[in-house]
Amino acid sequence: MKNEGTSKKQPPQPHGKGGCVCPYCDEQIRVIMAPFCQSCGVELSYCTHCEIALDASAAKCPTCGGPAEKRMRKSQ
């Protein structure tokens, strides 16, 4: 019997394997390594090793354990 009501959230995808998704809204990040999600506007951090998008408050990547790095918005 299949559990139709339960679905597990997919882990973030590295850029090289079909893109990267926002950890907040699950939408694909359209601008690679952008400092924020273009869909929901939340600030992001990225793993310096596998380059997946992380929660802005993350200190390390839950996938590989690499350090997280925030990207800065450019001044206009």
Secondary structure, DSSP 8 states (H G I E B T S, - for coil): ---SS---------GGGT--B-TTT--B-SSTT-SB-TTT--BEEEETTT--EEETT-SB-TTT--BEEE------
